[in-house]
Amino acid sequence: MEQRSYKAISFHLSGLNGISDRTLEMHLGLYEGYVTNTNLLSEQLMEMTHNKKASGTNPAYSELKRHLGFEYGGMVLHEYYFGNLAPKGRGSPSAEFKRALQESFGTFDVWKTDFVAVGSMRGVGWSVLYHDPVAGQLSNHWIELHQQGVPSGFKPVLVMDVWEHAYLLDYKPSERGKYIEAFFSNIDWDVVSQCFSSNAAVRPAA
C-alpha cells in the first residue's frame, strides 16, 4: 500500500495587522518543515512495518513513532492557525457560535479573557478553543509541544500559536500581549464559525 503524502498549503496572508510579512515568511517555512517531516517519518515507519521491524521493543521504531506525534501536531495546528487568519480579520462570530460561548462561559468577553490568559501562560505552546461534540461544551486549552494536552475527540474551533517564532520578529519577548491583540484583529470569524458548526473537525485542505 502506497503511503499518502501531505502537501503544504499555500496560505495567502500578506498584509496582516501587526504580524509582518517577514514573520509570515519565516513561520510558513517552519510549517512546511513539519509537513516534510511528517511525510518522511510516516514513510520510514511504514517501511519498518513492512520489514517486520515495527515493535515496541525496537528503540528506533519507538523513537520515530513518538516523534511523529510532534511533527503531525505541528503540521495540523499550523494549518488551523493560518486557516483562521485573514488580513485585518473577516466577518463576525455567528449567532450560533456566540450563543454556545455564552452557554459555556457566560459572555463572549469572559471567554476571550480566558482564551487570552491561556495564551499568556509562561512557556511555549498553543491556546486552543475546543468543542466537545458529545457534551456540547466549549473550553480553552493550553497545548504544549503540539501533541501534549490535546483533549481526545474534541474539535478545534480557534487556534492561536504562542511559540516565540510567531511574534519575535515583530515584538519583544515581554510583548506577547501585543501579538495576541494583533492575532485577534486578524481572526477570520467566518472560518471559526464554520469550524464550530461543522459536524466534524474542519481544517484547510491542500
C-alpha positions as CSV (number, residue, x, y, z in Angstrom):
1,M,0.0,0.0,0.0
2,E,1.4,3.4,-1.0
3,Q,1.9,5.9,1.8
4,R,-0.2,9.0,1.3
5,S,1.8,12.2,1.3
6,Y,0.7,15.5,2.7
7,K,1.2,18.7,0.7
8,A,1.9,22.1,2.3
9,I,-1.0,24.5,1.8
10,S,-0.3,27.9,0.2
11,F,-1.7,30.4,2.6
12,H,-2.2,34.0,1.2
13,L,-1.9,36.2,4.3
14,S,0.2,39.1,3.3
15,G,-0.9,42.4,5.0
16,L,-1.9,41.0,8.4
17,N,-2.4,43.7,11.0
18,G,0.5,43.7,13.5
19,I,2.1,40.4,12.1
20,S,4.7,41.3,9.5
21,D,5.1,39.6,6.1
22,R,8.7,38.8,7.3
23,T,7.3,36.8,10.2
24,L,4.8,35.1,8.0
25,E,7.5,34.0,5.5
26,M,9.6,32.5,8.3
27,H,6.6,30.9,10.0
28,L,5.3,29.4,6.9
29,G,8.7,27.9,6.2
30,L,8.6,26.2,9.6
31,Y,5.1,24.9,8.8
32,E,6.5,23.4,5.5
33,G,9.2,21.7,7.6
34,Y,6.5,20.0,9.7
35,V,4.8,18.7,6.5
36,T,8.1,17.4,5.1
37,N,9.0,15.7,8.4
38,T,5.5,14.2,8.8
39,N,5.8,12.6,5.4
40,L,9.4,11.4,6.0
41,L,8.6,9.8,9.4
42,S,5.5,8.2,8.0
43,E,7.5,6.6,5.2
44,Q,10.2,5.4,7.5
45,L,7.7,3.8,9.9
46,M,5.7,2.2,7.0
47,E,9.0,0.7,5.7
48,M,9.9,-0.6,9.2
49,T,6.4,-2.2,9.4
50,H,6.7,-3.9,6.1
51,N,10.2,-5.1,7.0
52,K,8.7,-6.6,10.3
53,K,10.8,-4.1,12.4
54,A,7.7,-2.5,14.0
55,S,8.0,-3.5,17.6
56,G,7.6,-1.7,20.9
57,T,10.9,-3.2,22.0
58,N,12.7,-1.7,19.0
59,P,14.2,1.6,20.2
60,A,14.4,3.0,16.7
61,Y,10.8,2.3,15.9
62,S,9.6,3.7,19.3
63,E,11.6,6.9,18.9
64,L,10.2,7.5,15.3
65,K,6.7,6.8,16.4
66,R,6.8,9.2,19.4
67,H,8.4,11.9,17.2
68,L,5.7,11.5,14.6
69,G,3.2,12.9,17.0
70,F,5.2,16.1,17.4
71,E,5.6,16.6,13.7
72,Y,2.0,15.7,12.9
73,G,0.7,18.0,15.6
74,G,2.9,20.8,14.3
75,M,1.6,20.4,10.8
76,V,-2.1,20.2,11.8
77,L,-2.1,23.0,14.3
78,H,-0.4,25.4,11.9
79,E,-3.0,24.7,9.3
80,Y,-5.7,25.6,11.7
81,Y,-3.7,28.7,12.9
82,F,-3.1,30.1,9.4
83,G,-6.5,29.0,8.3
84,N,-8.3,31.1,10.9
85,L,-6.5,34.3,9.9
86,A,-7.3,36.9,7.3
87,P,-5.8,40.3,6.7
88,K,-7.4,42.7,9.2
89,G,-10.0,40.0,10.0
90,R,-13.2,38.9,8.3
91,G,-16.8,38.5,9.4
92,S,-18.1,38.2,12.9
93,P,-18.9,35.3,15.2
94,S,-22.1,33.7,14.1
95,A,-25.2,33.8,16.4
96,E,-25.0,30.1,17.0
97,F,-21.3,30.3,18.0
98,K,-21.8,33.3,20.3
99,R,-24.7,31.5,21.9
100,A,-22.5,28.5,22.6
101,L,-19.8,30.7,24.1
102,Q,-22.4,32.3,26.3
103,E,-23.7,28.9,27.5
104,S,-20.1,27.7,28.3
105,F,-18.6,30.9,29.6
106,G,-21.4,33.3,30.4
107,T,-20.4,36.0,27.9
108,F,-18.1,36.4,24.9
109,D,-15.9,38.8,26.8
110,V,-15.4,36.2,29.6
111,W,-14.4,33.6,27.0
112,K,-12.0,36.0,25.4
113,T,-10.4,36.9,28.8
114,D,-9.8,33.2,29.5
115,F,-8.5,32.5,26.0
116,V,-6.0,35.4,26.2
117,A,-5.0,34.2,29.7
118,V,-4.2,30.7,28.4
119,G,-2.2,32.3,25.6
120,S,-0.3,34.4,28.1
121,M,0.9,31.5,30.2
122,R,4.7,31.0,30.6
123,G,6.3,28.7,28.2
124,V,5.8,27.9,24.5
125,G,2.7,26.3,23.1
126,W,-0.8,27.0,21.8
127,S,-4.1,28.5,23.1
128,V,-6.9,26.5,21.5
129,L,-10.7,26.8,21.8
130,Y,-12.1,23.2,21.6
131,H,-15.6,22.0,21.2
132,D,-16.7,18.8,22.9
133,P,-19.1,17.3,20.3
134,V,-20.7,15.0,22.9
135,A,-21.4,17.4,25.8
136,G,-21.6,20.5,23.5
137,Q,-19.2,22.3,25.8
138,L,-16.6,24.8,24.6
139,S,-13.4,25.1,26.6
140,N,-9.9,26.7,26.2
141,H,-6.8,24.6,26.5
142,W,-3.0,25.0,26.7
143,I,-1.4,22.7,24.2
144,E,2.4,22.2,24.7
145,L,4.8,20.7,22.1
146,H,1.9,20.2,19.6
147,Q,0.8,16.8,20.9
148,Q,0.7,17.3,24.7
149,G,-2.6,18.4,26.3
150,V,-4.8,17.7,23.3
151,P,-8.3,16.5,24.6
152,S,-9.1,13.3,22.7
153,G,-12.2,13.6,20.5
154,F,-12.5,17.4,20.9
155,K,-12.8,19.6,17.8
156,P,-10.5,22.6,17.3
157,V,-12.5,25.8,16.7
158,L,-9.9,28.6,17.1
159,V,-6.2,28.1,17.3
160,M,-3.5,30.6,18.3
161,D,0.2,29.9,18.1
162,V,2.2,31.4,21.0
163,W,5.5,29.8,20.3
164,E,8.0,32.7,20.2
165,H,8.7,32.3,16.5
166,A,5.1,33.5,15.9
167,Y,6.0,37.0,17.1
168,L,9.6,37.6,18.0
169,L,10.5,39.4,14.7
170,D,7.7,41.9,15.5
171,Y,7.7,42.1,19.3
172,K,10.0,41.8,22.3
173,P,9.7,38.6,24.3
174,S,7.9,40.5,27.0
175,E,5.3,41.9,24.5
176,R,3.4,38.7,23.8
177,G,0.2,40.6,24.8
178,K,0.6,42.9,21.8
179,Y,1.0,39.9,19.5
180,I,-2.2,38.4,21.0
181,E,-4.0,41.7,20.3
182,A,-2.8,41.6,16.7
183,F,-3.9,38.0,16.4
184,F,-7.5,38.9,17.4
185,S,-7.6,41.8,14.9
186,N,-6.9,39.3,12.1
187,I,-9.3,36.5,13.0
188,D,-11.4,35.1,10.2
189,W,-14.7,34.6,12.2
190,D,-16.4,33.1,9.2
191,V,-13.9,30.2,9.3
192,V,-14.1,29.9,13.1
193,S,-17.9,29.8,12.9
194,Q,-17.7,27.1,10.2
195,C,-15.3,25.0,12.3
196,F,-17.8,25.3,15.2
197,S,-20.9,24.4,13.2
198,S,-19.4,21.5,11.3
199,N,-20.3,18.0,12.4
200,A,-16.7,17.0,12.1
201,A,-13.3,18.7,12.6
202,V,-12.6,21.1,9.7
203,R,-9.3,22.4,8.6
204,P,-7.9,23.8,5.3
205,A,-7.2,21.2,2.7
206,A,-4.4,21.2,0.1
